[in-house]
Amino acid sequence: MSDNSASAAGWRRARGEPPLADMFRTVRVAENASTWRRAMAFAGPGFLVAVGYMDPGNWATSIAGGAQFGYVLLSVALLSNIMAIFLQSLCSRLAIGSGRDLAQACRDAFSRPVALVLWLFAEIAIIATDIAEVVGTAIGLNLLFGIPLELGVLITALDVFLILWLQRLGFRWIEAFIITLLGVIFICFLIQIALSDPDWGQVIRGFAPTTEIVGNPAMLYLALGIIGATVMPHNLYLQSGIVQTRAYGETLREKQEALRFATWDSTAALMFALLVNASILILAAATFHAGGHTGVTEIGEAHAMLAPLVGSLLAPKLFAIALLCCGLNSTVTATMAGQIVMEGFLDIRLPAWLRRLVTRMVAIVPAALVTLYYGAEGTGMLLILSQVILAFQLPFAIVPLVLFTRDRAKMGGLAAPAWLTLMAAVIAVLIICLNLKLLWDLAAG
């Protein structure tokens, strides 16, 4: 069926230009290769998405959660990761089944006023993400090289040149860059965990959920921050766009195979992200909570206290290196998400450097003001607040995603089965209920 007929395909509008047009279908999938080689052709996008699940915002919420409540919130990290696996698989399904990313699907399915409101919420989510990256990268520069936070915030605007260089090399080079830095982050935390010597019995028990999380407002606030920092709205747009860099075929069988390989890729990458997220929380629990330092919330404060608590000067250095790598990685992926959102919702094509510069300037203003007036203490509060904002934006991305992927008129043979739609709906309801509970607690003081 031709997608030029919007009504026949179940969409109000015909499909426009593909997302990230200069990289669309540029990664070749060999037709006659083995299953393993074809699967490896799809390896990569999931790790770009996984970057958003371990960005500097995750650090702030995980450090605060581990320091205040020990290993208890590990169950929230696990729950968030399970949610992410389901939702990211739906994003791949939407992209491969309809040929649209989530932003394009919203534009093509809803009236213009509704699409504009959803675009505004998506932009707020990306700005909140960018604030976390600005602050996290600036802190990383400060910890490693002694660059003042105020100057570090301004330096982050220069990362547009990194984006331009990577995009010129090709999408596979972007993936290689991201995966290399992820490897560095993992090694850094592996060594730090070994140095901190956590109580592994409590670690295992921490993955079991408890009702105390909902009953304790302070714990719920951090739990919601962890969910917002893990299941991030911009990642839903990102996955649905970058999976289309693969040159899979147009038949139903080829699309089903592409969906299977893309789901394997995102699931493996998100399990890796869980290891990193859990490592941050375990490190905070094993050092700060166990040592009675339950008030640690700032990344800089955590860095300063690691050496005396762990008994090694190596730990804070590794901590700072991993933080800077996370900031650089998030810079690349947030740029792509921003492009996908703007192009998809508004059908406006901007050069990557201009889009990045606009987004980064909007994020730099609040980050610079908080840094100037409150210093390092304020940056910690800003990081956690940015993640809670992301949690509040999530339903506006999840609900349309669930609606689109269950619709056979829009998805054809790749419409989501009933059980998958039900799981995604439960996730959406859970997040909305947590948001309402947090609002009630805030209103009640």
Secondary structure, 3 states (H helix, E strand, C coil): CCCCCCCCCCCCCCCCCCCCHHHCCCEECCCCCCHHHHHHHCCCHHHHHHHCCCCHHHHHHHHHHHHHHCCCCHHHHHHHHHHHHHHHHHHHHHHHHHCCCHHHHHHHHCCHHHHHHHHHHHHHHHHHHHHHHHHHHHHHHHHHHCCCHHHHHHHHHHHHHHHHHHHHHCHHHHHHHHHHHHHHHHHHHHHHHHHHCCCHHHHHHHCCCCCHHHHCHHHHHHHHHHHHHHCCHHHHHHHHHHHHHEECCCCHHHHHHHHHHHHHHHHHHHHHHHHHHHHHHHHHHHHHHCCCCCCCCCHHHHHHHHHHHHCCCHHHHHHHHHHHHHHHHHHHHHHHHHHHHHHHHHCCCCCHHHHHHHHHHHHHHHHHHHHHHHHHHHHHHHHHHHHHHHHHHCHHHHHHHHHHHCCHHHHHHHCCCHHHHHHHHHHHHHHHHHHHHHHHHHHCC
